[in-house]
Amino acid sequence: MSRATMIDSHPEEDNVNSIDSEVNEIQESEVEQSVEAIEQPQDEVEQDTEQNVPEKYRGKSLKEVVQMHQEVEQVMSRHSAEVGELRKVVDEYITTQTQSAPKQNVEPESDIDYFTDPQGAVNRAIENHPKIKAAEEYSANYKKQSAMAELNNRHPDMNTILNDPKFSEWIKVSKITDSIVCTGGSRLRC
């Protein structure tokens, strides 16, 4: 008995088709694996970033976060300007206080023996005390203000008379009135 075998005239085509299908299957499985590998770290990154985001920013869009940041910058700018202005005011206050502070001419206290001259030592201590000096200055200013108030009460037209050129000529004629006005600290020219 003879056996007949059938020989395929194009055996390579079947092999090529099967190889192509195997290659396609391998490529598809590799692509699926790489997609899974890519998606997995992204999910982990999203979870990590959500955990690191402060509560007030969670669930906010990028636009909302940018707006919040801009508002904070505006407030900081305003506060910086206020601090700058306050520093200027404080600096001006300090300079005026140091300039207007009365320079106390405190005489260096020599080694005074309170036992040999107690009365003199106490008198010098009282005279040189800053509060006493301030009280004396206040008293002198009060006396000047009281005298000016009394003069204004007795002569309400005093300012018009003092500014009148005829009055200043009359003052200049008399040497006595001229010396009184010049030493009295009046507003007239001497």
C-alpha positions as CSV (number, residue, x, y, z in Angstrom):
1,M,0.0,0.0,0.0
2,S,1.3,3.2,-0.8
3,R,0.8,6.1,1.1
4,A,0.2,9.4,-0.3
5,T,1.3,12.5,1.5
6,M,0.1,15.8,0.7
7,I,2.7,18.4,0.4
8,D,1.7,22.0,0.9
9,S,2.9,24.2,-1.9
10,H,3.3,27.3,0.3
11,P,4.4,26.1,3.7
12,E,6.1,29.4,4.5
13,E,2.9,31.4,4.4
14,D,1.4,29.4,7.2
15,N,4.5,29.7,9.3
16,V,4.7,33.4,8.6
17,N,1.1,33.9,9.6
18,S,1.5,31.9,12.7
19,I,4.7,33.8,13.6
20,D,3.0,37.1,12.9
21,S,0.1,36.2,15.1
22,E,2.5,35.1,17.9
23,V,4.4,38.4,17.5
24,N,1.2,40.4,17.7
25,E,0.1,38.5,20.8
26,I,3.5,39.1,22.5
27,Q,3.5,42.8,21.5
28,E,-0.1,43.3,22.8
29,S,0.8,41.6,26.1
30,E,3.9,43.8,26.5
31,V,1.9,46.9,25.7
32,E,-0.7,46.0,28.3
33,Q,2.0,45.3,30.9
34,S,3.7,48.6,30.2
35,V,0.4,50.5,30.3
36,E,-0.3,48.9,33.7
37,A,3.2,49.8,34.9
38,I,2.7,53.4,33.8
39,E,-0.8,53.7,35.3
40,Q,0.2,52.2,38.6
41,P,2.9,54.8,39.5
42,Q,0.7,57.6,38.4
43,D,-2.0,56.4,40.8
44,E,0.6,56.2,43.6
45,V,1.9,59.7,42.7
46,E,-1.6,61.1,42.8
47,Q,-2.2,59.5,46.2
48,D,1.1,60.8,47.5
49,T,0.5,64.3,46.3
50,E,-3.0,64.3,47.8
51,Q,-1.6,63.3,51.1
52,N,1.1,66.1,51.0
53,V,-1.4,68.8,49.9
54,P,-2.7,70.9,52.9
55,E,-6.4,70.6,53.7
56,K,-7.3,74.1,52.5
57,Y,-6.0,73.3,49.0
58,R,-7.5,69.8,48.6
59,G,-10.3,69.7,46.0
60,K,-9.4,73.1,44.6
61,S,-8.6,73.7,40.9
62,L,-5.4,75.2,39.8
63,K,-7.1,78.4,39.0
64,E,-8.6,78.7,42.5
65,V,-5.1,78.0,44.1
66,V,-3.5,80.6,41.9
67,Q,-6.2,83.1,42.9
68,M,-5.7,82.3,46.6
69,H,-1.9,82.8,46.1
70,Q,-2.4,86.2,44.4
71,E,-4.7,87.4,47.3
72,V,-2.1,86.4,49.8
73,E,0.6,88.3,47.9
74,Q,-1.6,91.4,47.9
75,V,-2.1,91.2,51.7
76,M,1.6,90.7,52.3
77,S,2.4,93.7,50.1
78,R,-0.1,95.9,52.0
79,H,1.3,94.8,55.3
80,S,4.8,95.5,54.1
81,A,3.8,99.0,53.2
82,E,2.2,99.5,56.6
83,V,5.3,98.3,58.4
84,G,7.4,100.6,56.3
85,E,5.2,103.6,57.2
86,L,5.2,102.7,60.8
87,R,9.0,102.5,60.8
88,K,9.2,106.0,59.3
89,V,6.9,107.3,62.0
90,V,8.8,105.7,64.8
91,D,12.1,107.0,63.4
92,E,10.7,110.5,63.1
93,Y,9.4,110.3,66.6
94,I,12.7,109.1,68.0
95,T,14.6,111.9,66.2
96,T,12.2,114.6,67.4
97,Q,12.4,113.2,71.0
98,T,16.2,113.2,71.0
99,Q,16.3,116.7,69.4
100,S,13.7,118.3,71.6
101,A,14.7,116.5,74.8
102,P,16.1,119.2,77.1
103,K,19.8,118.8,77.4
104,Q,20.3,118.5,81.1
105,N,23.3,120.2,82.3
106,V,23.9,118.0,85.2
107,E,27.0,119.1,87.0
108,P,29.2,116.3,87.9
109,E,28.6,115.8,91.5
110,S,31.8,116.0,93.3
111,D,32.4,113.8,96.2
112,I,30.2,115.7,98.6
113,D,30.4,114.7,102.1
114,Y,26.8,114.6,103.4
115,F,28.2,114.7,106.9
116,T,30.2,117.9,106.7
117,D,27.7,119.9,104.7
118,P,24.3,118.1,104.7
119,Q,22.3,121.3,103.9
120,G,24.4,122.1,100.8
121,A,24.4,118.6,99.6
122,V,20.6,118.3,99.8
123,N,20.2,121.7,98.1
124,R,22.4,120.8,95.2
125,A,20.7,117.5,94.8
126,I,17.3,119.2,94.7
127,E,18.4,121.9,92.3
128,N,19.9,119.4,89.9
129,H,16.9,117.1,89.9
130,P,15.3,116.9,86.4
131,K,11.7,117.0,87.8
132,I,12.5,120.2,89.7
133,K,14.0,121.8,86.5
134,A,10.9,120.7,84.5
135,A,8.6,122.2,87.2
136,E,10.5,125.5,87.1
137,E,10.3,125.6,83.3
138,Y,6.5,124.9,83.5
139,S,6.1,127.6,86.1
140,A,7.9,130.2,83.9
141,N,5.8,129.3,80.9
142,Y,2.6,129.6,83.0
143,K,3.6,133.0,84.2
144,K,4.2,134.2,80.6
145,Q,0.9,132.8,79.5
146,S,-0.9,134.4,82.4
147,A,0.7,137.8,81.7
148,M,-0.3,137.6,78.0
149,A,-3.9,136.6,78.9
150,E,-4.2,139.5,81.3
151,L,-2.7,141.9,78.8
152,N,-5.2,140.6,76.1
153,N,-8.1,141.1,78.6
154,R,-7.1,144.7,79.4
155,H,-6.2,145.6,75.8
156,P,-8.1,143.4,73.3
157,D,-6.8,145.6,70.4
158,M,-3.2,145.0,71.3
159,N,-2.2,143.1,68.1
160,T,-3.6,145.8,65.8
161,I,-1.7,148.5,67.8
162,L,1.6,146.6,67.8
163,N,1.3,146.1,64.0
164,D,0.5,149.8,63.4
165,P,3.5,151.6,61.8
166,K,2.7,154.8,63.7
167,F,3.1,153.0,67.0
168,S,6.5,151.6,66.1
169,E,7.6,155.2,65.1
170,W,6.4,156.5,68.4
171,I,8.3,153.8,70.2
172,K,11.5,154.6,68.3
173,V,11.3,158.3,69.2
174,S,11.6,157.6,73.0
175,K,14.8,155.9,74.1
176,I,13.2,154.6,77.3
177,T,10.3,152.9,75.5
178,D,12.7,151.6,72.8
179,S,14.9,150.0,75.5
180,I,11.9,148.5,77.3
181,V,10.5,147.0,74.1
182,C,13.9,145.7,73.0
183,T,14.6,144.0,76.3
184,G,11.1,142.9,76.8
185,G,11.1,140.5,73.9
186,S,8.4,142.3,72.0
187,R,7.7,141.5,68.3
188,L,8.8,145.0,67.3
189,R,12.0,145.6,65.5
190,C,14.8,147.2,67.7
